[in-house]
Every structure is written in structure tokens, then in C-alpha cells.
Amino acid sequence: MTEDLSPAERYQAFRIRAAEQATALAPFREMYEFDLDPFQIEACKALEAGKGVLVAAPTGSGKTIVGEFAVHLALLQGRKCFYTTPIKALSNQKYADLVKRYGADKVGLLTGDNSVNADAPVVVMTTEVLRNMLYAGSQALRGLGHVVMDEVHYLSDRFRGAVWE
């Protein structure tokens, strides 16, 4: 309760709340009907601070939120974000999710056999497409702020792990 706090403690709490509201994370959190878990907040804050993040947690625990924050952050910063998945079906699903949230003009899709709005600021693609862009030194890499590598457990896949490496 705030009435139990001293004036100095209330002022400090106010400053902390004000600082949190000035971040990109604050409006992102408002997009969800649930509170973020501490690991999600910590990972998102690290992304906003310009750090690379690896999130390892059980299936269904909310790792994708961190990837979606990278998309949000890239759009706020006027940079690109590539969101990679290991298979076309997942790329198609994530593309549909992101189009619903940000609009078809801001989201593209690149798979081995499909190209939609490839110059969009957010492009969902299979990991192989990103690998090929890196090998070719593609101009599409210019302005790239974030790369999300979803479903990284495919690293252990005997036939596809090399793509992740």
C-alpha cells in the first residue's frame, strides 16, 4: 500500500513506473490480455537494450512472445526483422498471425516456393531462405535489426541442423 511508504519511497516508485512507461515494452505489454512472465520481461528488456537473446523454456511457456517483441521493436525503430521458422507450415502460420496484428503492408513471406511482399519491414521465412541470403550477401539484409529463430530445437535434427548452425 502506498500510504505505508515514505514520501521518498513513493517518489522512487513513481520514477520506476515512469521509466518503465517510456520503454517500447510498455505499449507491447498492453497488446496482450495477460501479464508477461518474468523471463519474458527480462528477455524483452535485453532486446531493447540491444543485446542478443536466447530463450530456452518448455513448449507452451511463452517463448514466442519474445520473438514477437523483436518484431514490435524493429517496427518502432524503423528497422527490419526476419522471423525464421524451420518449415513452411510454421512460416505460413506466423505470417498470418503477424499480418493480423501489423497489417499486410508491413509483413512479408519467403519460403522455398512462395514470395509475398518480400521487401516488407517484417519478413517471415524458412531458415533455409535466411541461410541462402547470408551466403549470397543479399541486399535484403540491409537495415536488418532483428532475426528471430523460432523452433531452434531443430538444431539437433540430423538432416536440418546444419542450417541452424
Chimera marker file (.cmm) of the C-alpha trace (Angstrom):
<marker_set name="trace">
<marker id="1" x="0.000" y="0.000" z="0.000" r="1" g="1" b="0" radius="0.5"/>
<marker id="2" x="1.337" y="3.399" z="-0.920" r="1" g="1" b="0" radius="0.5"/>
<marker id="3" x="0.234" y="5.011" z="2.350" r="1" g="1" b="0" radius="0.5"/>
<marker id="4" x="2.723" y="2.748" z="4.172" r="1" g="1" b="0" radius="0.5"/>
<marker id="5" x="5.573" y="4.188" z="2.117" r="1" g="1" b="0" radius="0.5"/>
<marker id="6" x="7.584" y="7.266" z="2.966" r="1" g="1" b="0" radius="0.5"/>
<marker id="7" x="7.494" y="10.223" z="0.564" r="1" g="1" b="0" radius="0.5"/>
<marker id="8" x="10.947" y="9.224" z="-0.705" r="1" g="1" b="0" radius="0.5"/>
<marker id="9" x="9.795" y="5.649" z="-1.355" r="1" g="1" b="0" radius="0.5"/>
<marker id="10" x="6.660" y="6.837" z="-3.160" r="1" g="1" b="0" radius="0.5"/>
<marker id="11" x="8.772" y="9.153" z="-5.303" r="1" g="1" b="0" radius="0.5"/>
<marker id="12" x="11.163" y="6.308" z="-6.136" r="1" g="1" b="0" radius="0.5"/>
<marker id="13" x="8.213" y="4.065" z="-7.086" r="1" g="1" b="0" radius="0.5"/>
<marker id="14" x="6.847" y="6.863" z="-9.292" r="1" g="1" b="0" radius="0.5"/>
<marker id="15" x="10.209" y="7.233" z="-11.050" r="1" g="1" b="0" radius="0.5"/>
<marker id="16" x="10.410" y="3.484" z="-11.690" r="1" g="1" b="0" radius="0.5"/>
<marker id="17" x="6.875" y="3.433" z="-13.151" r="1" g="1" b="0" radius="0.5"/>
<marker id="18" x="7.623" y="6.478" z="-15.329" r="1" g="1" b="0" radius="0.5"/>
<marker id="19" x="10.844" y="4.909" z="-16.633" r="1" g="1" b="0" radius="0.5"/>
<marker id="20" x="9.020" y="1.671" z="-17.464" r="1" g="1" b="0" radius="0.5"/>
<marker id="21" x="6.299" y="3.574" z="-19.347" r="1" g="1" b="0" radius="0.5"/>
<marker id="22" x="8.958" y="5.244" z="-21.520" r="1" g="1" b="0" radius="0.5"/>
<marker id="23" x="10.140" y="1.900" z="-22.950" r="1" g="1" b="0" radius="0.5"/>
<marker id="24" x="8.996" y="0.049" z="-26.065" r="1" g="1" b="0" radius="0.5"/>
<marker id="25" x="7.990" y="-2.808" z="-23.785" r="1" g="1" b="0" radius="0.5"/>
<marker id="26" x="5.160" y="-0.840" z="-22.120" r="1" g="1" b="0" radius="0.5"/>
<marker id="27" x="2.907" y="-0.482" z="-25.201" r="1" g="1" b="0" radius="0.5"/>
<marker id="28" x="3.803" y="-4.024" z="-26.280" r="1" g="1" b="0" radius="0.5"/>
<marker id="29" x="2.587" y="-5.420" z="-22.953" r="1" g="1" b="0" radius="0.5"/>
<marker id="30" x="-0.735" y="-3.622" z="-23.438" r="1" g="1" b="0" radius="0.5"/>
<marker id="31" x="-1.329" y="-5.636" z="-26.623" r="1" g="1" b="0" radius="0.5"/>
<marker id="32" x="-1.889" y="-8.760" z="-24.535" r="1" g="1" b="0" radius="0.5"/>
<marker id="33" x="-4.707" y="-9.620" z="-22.175" r="1" g="1" b="0" radius="0.5"/>
<marker id="34" x="-2.321" y="-11.356" z="-19.763" r="1" g="1" b="0" radius="0.5"/>
<marker id="35" x="0.710" y="-10.323" z="-17.769" r="1" g="1" b="0" radius="0.5"/>
<marker id="36" x="4.102" y="-11.316" z="-19.100" r="1" g="1" b="0" radius="0.5"/>
<marker id="37" x="6.187" y="-13.757" z="-17.100" r="1" g="1" b="0" radius="0.5"/>
<marker id="38" x="9.421" y="-12.540" z="-15.516" r="1" g="1" b="0" radius="0.5"/>
<marker id="39" x="11.584" y="-14.406" z="-18.083" r="1" g="1" b="0" radius="0.5"/>
<marker id="40" x="9.677" y="-12.742" z="-20.927" r="1" g="1" b="0" radius="0.5"/>
<marker id="41" x="10.126" y="-9.285" z="-19.404" r="1" g="1" b="0" radius="0.5"/>
<marker id="42" x="13.823" y="-9.892" z="-18.782" r="1" g="1" b="0" radius="0.5"/>
<marker id="43" x="14.389" y="-11.130" z="-22.351" r="1" g="1" b="0" radius="0.5"/>
<marker id="44" x="12.423" y="-8.223" z="-23.865" r="1" g="1" b="0" radius="0.5"/>
<marker id="45" x="14.349" y="-5.686" z="-21.798" r="1" g="1" b="0" radius="0.5"/>
<marker id="46" x="17.605" y="-7.257" z="-23.002" r="1" g="1" b="0" radius="0.5"/>
<marker id="47" x="16.429" y="-6.966" z="-26.628" r="1" g="1" b="0" radius="0.5"/>
<marker id="48" x="15.502" y="-3.340" z="-26.106" r="1" g="1" b="0" radius="0.5"/>
<marker id="49" x="18.977" y="-2.762" z="-24.646" r="1" g="1" b="0" radius="0.5"/>
<marker id="50" x="20.474" y="-4.071" z="-27.904" r="1" g="1" b="0" radius="0.5"/>
<marker id="51" x="21.541" y="-7.469" z="-26.633" r="1" g="1" b="0" radius="0.5"/>
<marker id="52" x="21.164" y="-10.843" z="-28.310" r="1" g="1" b="0" radius="0.5"/>
<marker id="53" x="18.801" y="-13.197" z="-26.529" r="1" g="1" b="0" radius="0.5"/>
<marker id="54" x="18.406" y="-16.964" z="-26.447" r="1" g="1" b="0" radius="0.5"/>
<marker id="55" x="15.255" y="-18.159" z="-24.725" r="1" g="1" b="0" radius="0.5"/>
<marker id="56" x="15.129" y="-21.823" z="-23.733" r="1" g="1" b="0" radius="0.5"/>
<marker id="57" x="11.941" y="-22.891" z="-21.997" r="1" g="1" b="0" radius="0.5"/>
<marker id="58" x="9.400" y="-25.721" z="-22.257" r="1" g="1" b="0" radius="0.5"/>
<marker id="59" x="6.893" y="-25.826" z="-25.094" r="1" g="1" b="0" radius="0.5"/>
<marker id="60" x="3.891" y="-23.676" z="-24.350" r="1" g="1" b="0" radius="0.5"/>
<marker id="61" x="5.668" y="-21.436" z="-21.850" r="1" g="1" b="0" radius="0.5"/>
<marker id="62" x="5.547" y="-18.296" z="-23.994" r="1" g="1" b="0" radius="0.5"/>
<marker id="63" x="8.911" y="-18.073" z="-25.752" r="1" g="1" b="0" radius="0.5"/>
<marker id="64" x="7.211" y="-16.719" z="-28.868" r="1" g="1" b="0" radius="0.5"/>
<marker id="65" x="6.293" y="-13.509" z="-27.009" r="1" g="1" b="0" radius="0.5"/>
<marker id="66" x="9.977" y="-12.566" z="-27.014" r="1" g="1" b="0" radius="0.5"/>
<marker id="67" x="10.193" y="-13.098" z="-30.769" r="1" g="1" b="0" radius="0.5"/>
<marker id="68" x="7.082" y="-11.023" z="-31.274" r="1" g="1" b="0" radius="0.5"/>
<marker id="69" x="8.633" y="-8.258" z="-29.187" r="1" g="1" b="0" radius="0.5"/>
<marker id="70" x="11.614" y="-8.263" z="-31.583" r="1" g="1" b="0" radius="0.5"/>
<marker id="71" x="9.128" y="-7.648" z="-34.410" r="1" g="1" b="0" radius="0.5"/>
<marker id="72" x="7.473" y="-4.849" z="-32.431" r="1" g="1" b="0" radius="0.5"/>
<marker id="73" x="10.834" y="-3.291" z="-31.602" r="1" g="1" b="0" radius="0.5"/>
<marker id="74" x="12.073" y="-3.415" z="-35.195" r="1" g="1" b="0" radius="0.5"/>
<marker id="75" x="8.940" y="-1.667" z="-36.436" r="1" g="1" b="0" radius="0.5"/>
<marker id="76" x="9.264" y="1.045" z="-33.773" r="1" g="1" b="0" radius="0.5"/>
<marker id="77" x="12.911" y="1.581" z="-34.704" r="1" g="1" b="0" radius="0.5"/>
<marker id="78" x="12.258" y="1.656" z="-38.453" r="1" g="1" b="0" radius="0.5"/>
<marker id="79" x="14.389" y="-1.451" z="-38.963" r="1" g="1" b="0" radius="0.5"/>
<marker id="80" x="13.757" y="-4.866" z="-40.471" r="1" g="1" b="0" radius="0.5"/>
<marker id="81" x="13.022" y="-8.070" z="-38.650" r="1" g="1" b="0" radius="0.5"/>
<marker id="82" x="13.344" y="-11.539" z="-40.133" r="1" g="1" b="0" radius="0.5"/>
<marker id="83" x="11.268" y="-14.168" z="-38.351" r="1" g="1" b="0" radius="0.5"/>
<marker id="84" x="12.531" y="-17.626" z="-39.273" r="1" g="1" b="0" radius="0.5"/>
<marker id="85" x="10.892" y="-20.996" z="-38.773" r="1" g="1" b="0" radius="0.5"/>
<marker id="86" x="12.144" y="-24.455" z="-39.750" r="1" g="1" b="0" radius="0.5"/>
<marker id="87" x="9.242" y="-25.428" z="-42.003" r="1" g="1" b="0" radius="0.5"/>
<marker id="88" x="6.859" y="-23.748" z="-44.442" r="1" g="1" b="0" radius="0.5"/>
<marker id="89" x="3.731" y="-24.594" z="-42.463" r="1" g="1" b="0" radius="0.5"/>
<marker id="90" x="5.055" y="-22.724" z="-39.427" r="1" g="1" b="0" radius="0.5"/>
<marker id="91" x="6.159" y="-19.812" z="-41.605" r="1" g="1" b="0" radius="0.5"/>
<marker id="92" x="2.686" y="-19.594" z="-43.138" r="1" g="1" b="0" radius="0.5"/>
<marker id="93" x="1.067" y="-19.673" z="-39.691" r="1" g="1" b="0" radius="0.5"/>
<marker id="94" x="3.358" y="-16.986" z="-38.244" r="1" g="1" b="0" radius="0.5"/>
<marker id="95" x="2.881" y="-14.852" z="-41.371" r="1" g="1" b="0" radius="0.5"/>
<marker id="96" x="-0.899" y="-14.975" z="-40.910" r="1" g="1" b="0" radius="0.5"/>
<marker id="97" x="-0.550" y="-14.093" z="-37.199" r="1" g="1" b="0" radius="0.5"/>
<marker id="98" x="1.714" y="-11.115" z="-37.886" r="1" g="1" b="0" radius="0.5"/>
<marker id="99" x="-0.417" y="-9.837" z="-40.778" r="1" g="1" b="0" radius="0.5"/>
<marker id="100" x="-3.425" y="-9.887" z="-38.444" r="1" g="1" b="0" radius="0.5"/>
<marker id="101" x="-1.512" y="-7.814" z="-35.869" r="1" g="1" b="0" radius="0.5"/>
<marker id="102" x="0.507" y="-5.404" z="-38.059" r="1" g="1" b="0" radius="0.5"/>
<marker id="103" x="-1.163" y="-5.446" z="-41.488" r="1" g="1" b="0" radius="0.5"/>
<marker id="104" x="-0.275" y="-6.950" z="-44.861" r="1" g="1" b="0" radius="0.5"/>
<marker id="105" x="1.769" y="-3.900" z="-45.855" r="1" g="1" b="0" radius="0.5"/>
<marker id="106" x="4.250" y="-4.459" z="-43.015" r="1" g="1" b="0" radius="0.5"/>
<marker id="107" x="4.680" y="-8.246" z="-43.228" r="1" g="1" b="0" radius="0.5"/>
<marker id="108" x="6.106" y="-10.440" z="-45.969" r="1" g="1" b="0" radius="0.5"/>
<marker id="109" x="6.642" y="-14.154" z="-46.500" r="1" g="1" b="0" radius="0.5"/>
<marker id="110" x="9.513" y="-16.016" z="-48.131" r="1" g="1" b="0" radius="0.5"/>
<marker id="111" x="9.561" y="-19.775" z="-48.397" r="1" g="1" b="0" radius="0.5"/>
<marker id="112" x="11.126" y="-22.003" z="-50.999" r="1" g="1" b="0" radius="0.5"/>
<marker id="113" x="8.083" y="-21.729" z="-53.241" r="1" g="1" b="0" radius="0.5"/>
<marker id="114" x="6.280" y="-18.598" z="-52.058" r="1" g="1" b="0" radius="0.5"/>
<marker id="115" x="7.175" y="-14.903" z="-52.049" r="1" g="1" b="0" radius="0.5"/>
<marker id="116" x="4.767" y="-12.280" z="-50.714" r="1" g="1" b="0" radius="0.5"/>
<marker id="117" x="5.802" y="-8.669" z="-50.047" r="1" g="1" b="0" radius="0.5"/>
<marker id="118" x="9.468" y="-9.657" z="-49.699" r="1" g="1" b="0" radius="0.5"/>
<marker id="119" x="10.559" y="-6.042" z="-49.136" r="1" g="1" b="0" radius="0.5"/>
<marker id="120" x="8.322" y="-5.560" z="-46.076" r="1" g="1" b="0" radius="0.5"/>
<marker id="121" x="9.937" y="-4.459" z="-42.817" r="1" g="1" b="0" radius="0.5"/>
<marker id="122" x="8.973" y="-7.814" z="-41.254" r="1" g="1" b="0" radius="0.5"/>
<marker id="123" x="9.577" y="-10.933" z="-43.312" r="1" g="1" b="0" radius="0.5"/>
<marker id="124" x="8.691" y="-14.421" z="-42.145" r="1" g="1" b="0" radius="0.5"/>
<marker id="125" x="10.820" y="-17.061" z="-43.823" r="1" g="1" b="0" radius="0.5"/>
<marker id="126" x="12.149" y="-20.538" z="-43.550" r="1" g="1" b="0" radius="0.5"/>
<marker id="127" x="15.586" y="-20.778" z="-42.035" r="1" g="1" b="0" radius="0.5"/>
<marker id="128" x="16.996" y="-22.040" z="-45.326" r="1" g="1" b="0" radius="0.5"/>
<marker id="129" x="15.946" y="-18.801" z="-47.030" r="1" g="1" b="0" radius="0.5"/>
<marker id="130" x="17.876" y="-16.778" z="-44.446" r="1" g="1" b="0" radius="0.5"/>
<marker id="131" x="20.890" y="-19.047" z="-44.840" r="1" g="1" b="0" radius="0.5"/>
<marker id="132" x="20.844" y="-18.510" z="-48.609" r="1" g="1" b="0" radius="0.5"/>
<marker id="133" x="20.577" y="-14.729" z="-48.137" r="1" g="1" b="0" radius="0.5"/>
<marker id="134" x="23.606" y="-14.795" z="-45.842" r="1" g="1" b="0" radius="0.5"/>
<marker id="135" x="25.656" y="-16.880" z="-48.276" r="1" g="1" b="0" radius="0.5"/>
<marker id="136" x="24.712" y="-14.590" z="-51.179" r="1" g="1" b="0" radius="0.5"/>
<marker id="137" x="25.264" y="-11.335" z="-49.259" r="1" g="1" b="0" radius="0.5"/>
<marker id="138" x="21.717" y="-10.324" z="-50.178" r="1" g="1" b="0" radius="0.5"/>
<marker id="139" x="20.780" y="-6.637" z="-50.225" r="1" g="1" b="0" radius="0.5"/>
<marker id="140" x="17.699" y="-7.653" z="-48.212" r="1" g="1" b="0" radius="0.5"/>
<marker id="141" x="19.996" y="-7.857" z="-45.174" r="1" g="1" b="0" radius="0.5"/>
<marker id="142" x="20.460" y="-4.067" z="-45.166" r="1" g="1" b="0" radius="0.5"/>
<marker id="143" x="18.666" y="-2.414" z="-42.284" r="1" g="1" b="0" radius="0.5"/>
<marker id="144" x="18.148" y="-5.726" z="-40.529" r="1" g="1" b="0" radius="0.5"/>
<marker id="145" x="17.680" y="-5.083" z="-36.814" r="1" g="1" b="0" radius="0.5"/>
<marker id="146" x="16.490" y="-8.432" z="-35.501" r="1" g="1" b="0" radius="0.5"/>
<marker id="147" x="16.436" y="-12.079" z="-36.513" r="1" g="1" b="0" radius="0.5"/>
<marker id="148" x="14.105" y="-14.409" z="-34.670" r="1" g="1" b="0" radius="0.5"/>
<marker id="149" x="14.975" y="-18.080" z="-34.998" r="1" g="1" b="0" radius="0.5"/>
<marker id="150" x="11.875" y="-19.864" z="-33.785" r="1" g="1" b="0" radius="0.5"/>
<marker id="151" x="11.861" y="-23.584" z="-33.012" r="1" g="1" b="0" radius="0.5"/>
<marker id="152" x="15.642" y="-23.673" z="-32.560" r="1" g="1" b="0" radius="0.5"/>
<marker id="153" x="15.419" y="-27.232" z="-31.249" r="1" g="1" b="0" radius="0.5"/>
<marker id="154" x="15.713" y="-28.246" z="-34.907" r="1" g="1" b="0" radius="0.5"/>
<marker id="155" x="19.442" y="-27.682" z="-34.367" r="1" g="1" b="0" radius="0.5"/>
<marker id="156" x="19.613" y="-31.295" z="-33.227" r="1" g="1" b="0" radius="0.5"/>
<marker id="157" x="17.856" y="-32.574" z="-36.356" r="1" g="1" b="0" radius="0.5"/>
<marker id="158" x="20.301" y="-34.754" z="-38.270" r="1" g="1" b="0" radius="0.5"/>
<marker id="159" x="19.213" y="-33.525" z="-41.689" r="1" g="1" b="0" radius="0.5"/>
<marker id="160" x="18.390" y="-29.888" z="-40.973" r="1" g="1" b="0" radius="0.5"/>
<marker id="161" x="20.602" y="-28.924" z="-38.034" r="1" g="1" b="0" radius="0.5"/>
<marker id="162" x="23.350" y="-27.578" z="-40.272" r="1" g="1" b="0" radius="0.5"/>
<marker id="163" x="21.005" y="-24.835" z="-41.468" r="1" g="1" b="0" radius="0.5"/>
<marker id="164" x="20.638" y="-23.575" z="-37.900" r="1" g="1" b="0" radius="0.5"/>
<marker id="165" x="24.362" y="-23.617" z="-37.322" r="1" g="1" b="0" radius="0.5"/>
<link id1="1" id2="2" r="1" g="1" b="0" radius="0.2"/>
<link id1="2" id2="3" r="1" g="1" b="0" radius="0.2"/>
<link id1="3" id2="4" r="1" g="1" b="0" radius="0.2"/>
<link id1="4" id2="5" r="1" g="1" b="0" radius="0.2"/>
<link id1="5" id2="6" r="1" g="1" b="0" radius="0.2"/>
<link id1="6" id2="7" r="1" g="1" b="0" radius="0.2"/>
<link id1="7" id2="8" r="1" g="1" b="0" radius="0.2"/>
<link id1="8" id2="9" r="1" g="1" b="0" radius="0.2"/>
<link id1="9" id2="10" r="1" g="1" b="0" radius="0.2"/>
<link id1="10" id2="11" r="1" g="1" b="0" radius="0.2"/>
<link id1="11" id2="12" r="1" g="1" b="0" radius="0.2"/>
<link id1="12" id2="13" r="1" g="1" b="0" radius="0.2"/>
<link id1="13" id2="14" r="1" g="1" b="0" radius="0.2"/>
<link id1="14" id2="15" r="1" g="1" b="0" radius="0.2"/>
<link id1="15" id2="16" r="1" g="1" b="0" radius="0.2"/>
<link id1="16" id2="17" r="1" g="1" b="0" radius="0.2"/>
<link id1="17" id2="18" r="1" g="1" b="0" radius="0.2"/>
<link id1="18" id2="19" r="1" g="1" b="0" radius="0.2"/>
<link id1="19" id2="20" r="1" g="1" b="0" radius="0.2"/>
<link id1="20" id2="21" r="1" g="1" b="0" radius="0.2"/>
<link id1="21" id2="22" r="1" g="1" b="0" radius="0.2"/>
<link id1="22" id2="23" r="1" g="1" b="0" radius="0.2"/>
<link id1="23" id2="24" r="1" g="1" b="0" radius="0.2"/>
<link id1="24" id2="25" r="1" g="1" b="0" radius="0.2"/>
<link id1="25" id2="26" r="1" g="1" b="0" radius="0.2"/>
<link id1="26" id2="27" r="1" g="1" b="0" radius="0.2"/>
<link id1="27" id2="28" r="1" g="1" b="0" radius="0.2"/>
<link id1="28" id2="29" r="1" g="1" b="0" radius="0.2"/>
<link id1="29" id2="30" r="1" g="1" b="0" radius="0.2"/>
<link id1="30" id2="31" r="1" g="1" b="0" radius="0.2"/>
<link id1="31" id2="32" r="1" g="1" b="0" radius="0.2"/>
<link id1="32" id2="33" r="1" g="1" b="0" radius="0.2"/>
<link id1="33" id2="34" r="1" g="1" b="0" radius="0.2"/>
<link id1="34" id2="35" r="1" g="1" b="0" radius="0.2"/>
<link id1="35" id2="36" r="1" g="1" b="0" radius="0.2"/>
<link id1="36" id2="37" r="1" g="1" b="0" radius="0.2"/>
<link id1="37" id2="38" r="1" g="1" b="0" radius="0.2"/>
<link id1="38" id2="39" r="1" g="1" b="0" radius="0.2"/>
<link id1="39" id2="40" r="1" g="1" b="0" radius="0.2"/>
<link id1="40" id2="41" r="1" g="1" b="0" radius="0.2"/>
<link id1="41" id2="42" r="1" g="1" b="0" radius="0.2"/>
<link id1="42" id2="43" r="1" g="1" b="0" radius="0.2"/>
<link id1="43" id2="44" r="1" g="1" b="0" radius="0.2"/>
<link id1="44" id2="45" r="1" g="1" b="0" radius="0.2"/>
<link id1="45" id2="46" r="1" g="1" b="0" radius="0.2"/>
<link id1="46" id2="47" r="1" g="1" b="0" radius="0.2"/>
<link id1="47" id2="48" r="1" g="1" b="0" radius="0.2"/>
<link id1="48" id2="49" r="1" g="1" b="0" radius="0.2"/>
<link id1="49" id2="50" r="1" g="1" b="0" radius="0.2"/>
<link id1="50" id2="51" r="1" g="1" b="0" radius="0.2"/>
<link id1="51" id2="52" r="1" g="1" b="0" radius="0.2"/>
<link id1="52" id2="53" r="1" g="1" b="0" radius="0.2"/>
<link id1="53" id2="54" r="1" g="1" b="0" radius="0.2"/>
<link id1="54" id2="55" r="1" g="1" b="0" radius="0.2"/>
<link id1="55" id2="56" r="1" g="1" b="0" radius="0.2"/>
<link id1="56" id2="57" r="1" g="1" b="0" radius="0.2"/>
<link id1="57" id2="58" r="1" g="1" b="0" radius="0.2"/>
<link id1="58" id2="59" r="1" g="1" b="0" radius="0.2"/>
<link id1="59" id2="60" r="1" g="1" b="0" radius="0.2"/>
<link id1="60" id2="61" r="1" g="1" b="0" radius="0.2"/>
<link id1="61" id2="62" r="1" g="1" b="0" radius="0.2"/>
<link id1="62" id2="63" r="1" g="1" b="0" radius="0.2"/>
<link id1="63" id2="64" r="1" g="1" b="0" radius="0.2"/>
<link id1="64" id2="65" r="1" g="1" b="0" radius="0.2"/>
<link id1="65" id2="66" r="1" g="1" b="0" radius="0.2"/>
<link id1="66" id2="67" r="1" g="1" b="0" radius="0.2"/>
<link id1="67" id2="68" r="1" g="1" b="0" radius="0.2"/>
<link id1="68" id2="69" r="1" g="1" b="0" radius="0.2"/>
<link id1="69" id2="70" r="1" g="1" b="0" radius="0.2"/>
<link id1="70" id2="71" r="1" g="1" b="0" radius="0.2"/>
<link id1="71" id2="72" r="1" g="1" b="0" radius="0.2"/>
<link id1="72" id2="73" r="1" g="1" b="0" radius="0.2"/>
<link id1="73" id2="74" r="1" g="1" b="0" radius="0.2"/>
<link id1="74" id2="75" r="1" g="1" b="0" radius="0.2"/>
<link id1="75" id2="76" r="1" g="1" b="0" radius="0.2"/>
<link id1="76" id2="77" r="1" g="1" b="0" radius="0.2"/>
<link id1="77" id2="78" r="1" g="1" b="0" radius="0.2"/>
<link id1="78" id2="79" r="1" g="1" b="0" radius="0.2"/>
<link id1="79" id2="80" r="1" g="1" b="0" radius="0.2"/>
<link id1="80" id2="81" r="1" g="1" b="0" radius="0.2"/>
<link id1="81" id2="82" r="1" g="1" b="0" radius="0.2"/>
<link id1="82" id2="83" r="1" g="1" b="0" radius="0.2"/>
<link id1="83" id2="84" r="1" g="1" b="0" radius="0.2"/>
<link id1="84" id2="85" r="1" g="1" b="0" radius="0.2"/>
<link id1="85" id2="86" r="1" g="1" b="0" radius="0.2"/>
<link id1="86" id2="87" r="1" g="1" b="0" radius="0.2"/>
<link id1="87" id2="88" r="1" g="1" b="0" radius="0.2"/>
<link id1="88" id2="89" r="1" g="1" b="0" radius="0.2"/>
<link id1="89" id2="90" r="1" g="1" b="0" radius="0.2"/>
<link id1="90" id2="91" r="1" g="1" b="0" radius="0.2"/>
<link id1="91" id2="92" r="1" g="1" b="0" radius="0.2"/>
<link id1="92" id2="93" r="1" g="1" b="0" radius="0.2"/>
<link id1="93" id2="94" r="1" g="1" b="0" radius="0.2"/>
<link id1="94" id2="95" r="1" g="1" b="0" radius="0.2"/>
<link id1="95" id2="96" r="1" g="1" b="0" radius="0.2"/>
<link id1="96" id2="97" r="1" g="1" b="0" radius="0.2"/>
<link id1="97" id2="98" r="1" g="1" b="0" radius="0.2"/>
<link id1="98" id2="99" r="1" g="1" b="0" radius="0.2"/>
<link id1="99" id2="100" r="1" g="1" b="0" radius="0.2"/>
<link id1="100" id2="101" r="1" g="1" b="0" radius="0.2"/>
<link id1="101" id2="102" r="1" g="1" b="0" radius="0.2"/>
<link id1="102" id2="103" r="1" g="1" b="0" radius="0.2"/>
<link id1="103" id2="104" r="1" g="1" b="0" radius="0.2"/>
<link id1="104" id2="105" r="1" g="1" b="0" radius="0.2"/>
<link id1="105" id2="106" r="1" g="1" b="0" radius="0.2"/>
<link id1="106" id2="107" r="1" g="1" b="0" radius="0.2"/>
<link id1="107" id2="108" r="1" g="1" b="0" radius="0.2"/>
<link id1="108" id2="109" r="1" g="1" b="0" radius="0.2"/>
<link id1="109" id2="110" r="1" g="1" b="0" radius="0.2"/>
<link id1="110" id2="111" r="1" g="1" b="0" radius="0.2"/>
<link id1="111" id2="112" r="1" g="1" b="0" radius="0.2"/>
<link id1="112" id2="113" r="1" g="1" b="0" radius="0.2"/>
<link id1="113" id2="114" r="1" g="1" b="0" radius="0.2"/>
<link id1="114" id2="115" r="1" g="1" b="0" radius="0.2"/>
<link id1="115" id2="116" r="1" g="1" b="0" radius="0.2"/>
<link id1="116" id2="117" r="1" g="1" b="0" radius="0.2"/>
<link id1="117" id2="118" r="1" g="1" b="0" radius="0.2"/>
<link id1="118" id2="119" r="1" g="1" b="0" radius="0.2"/>
<link id1="119" id2="120" r="1" g="1" b="0" radius="0.2"/>
<link id1="120" id2="121" r="1" g="1" b="0" radius="0.2"/>
<link id1="121" id2="122" r="1" g="1" b="0" radius="0.2"/>
<link id1="122" id2="123" r="1" g="1" b="0" radius="0.2"/>
<link id1="123" id2="124" r="1" g="1" b="0" radius="0.2"/>
<link id1="124" id2="125" r="1" g="1" b="0" radius="0.2"/>
<link id1="125" id2="126" r="1" g="1" b="0" radius="0.2"/>
<link id1="126" id2="127" r="1" g="1" b="0" radius="0.2"/>
<link id1="127" id2="128" r="1" g="1" b="0" radius="0.2"/>
<link id1="128" id2="129" r="1" g="1" b="0" radius="0.2"/>
<link id1="129" id2="130" r="1" g="1" b="0" radius="0.2"/>
<link id1="130" id2="131" r="1" g="1" b="0" radius="0.2"/>
<link id1="131" id2="132" r="1" g="1" b="0" radius="0.2"/>
<link id1="132" id2="133" r="1" g="1" b="0" radius="0.2"/>
<link id1="133" id2="134" r="1" g="1" b="0" radius="0.2"/>
<link id1="134" id2="135" r="1" g="1" b="0" radius="0.2"/>
<link id1="135" id2="136" r="1" g="1" b="0" radius="0.2"/>
<link id1="136" id2="137" r="1" g="1" b="0" radius="0.2"/>
<link id1="137" id2="138" r="1" g="1" b="0" radius="0.2"/>
<link id1="138" id2="139" r="1" g="1" b="0" radius="0.2"/>
<link id1="139" id2="140" r="1" g="1" b="0" radius="0.2"/>
<link id1="140" id2="141" r="1" g="1" b="0" radius="0.2"/>
<link id1="141" id2="142" r="1" g="1" b="0" radius="0.2"/>
<link id1="142" id2="143" r="1" g="1" b="0" radius="0.2"/>
<link id1="143" id2="144" r="1" g="1" b="0" radius="0.2"/>
<link id1="144" id2="145" r="1" g="1" b="0" radius="0.2"/>
<link id1="145" id2="146" r="1" g="1" b="0" radius="0.2"/>
<link id1="146" id2="147" r="1" g="1" b="0" radius="0.2"/>
<link id1="147" id2="148" r="1" g="1" b="0" radius="0.2"/>
<link id1="148" id2="149" r="1" g="1" b="0" radius="0.2"/>
<link id1="149" id2="150" r="1" g="1" b="0" radius="0.2"/>
<link id1="150" id2="151" r="1" g="1" b="0" radius="0.2"/>
<link id1="151" id2="152" r="1" g="1" b="0" radius="0.2"/>
<link id1="152" id2="153" r="1" g="1" b="0" radius="0.2"/>
<link id1="153" id2="154" r="1" g="1" b="0" radius="0.2"/>
<link id1="154" id2="155" r="1" g="1" b="0" radius="0.2"/>
<link id1="155" id2="156" r="1" g="1" b="0" radius="0.2"/>
<link id1="156" id2="157" r="1" g="1" b="0" radius="0.2"/>
<link id1="157" id2="158" r="1" g="1" b="0" radius="0.2"/>
<link id1="158" id2="159" r="1" g="1" b="0" radius="0.2"/>
<link id1="159" id2="160" r="1" g="1" b="0" radius="0.2"/>
<link id1="160" id2="161" r="1" g="1" b="0" radius="0.2"/>
<link id1="161" id2="162" r="1" g="1" b="0" radius="0.2"/>
<link id1="162" id2="163" r="1" g="1" b="0" radius="0.2"/>
<link id1="163" id2="164" r="1" g="1" b="0" radius="0.2"/>
<link id1="164" id2="165" r="1" g="1" b="0" radius="0.2"/>
</marker_set>
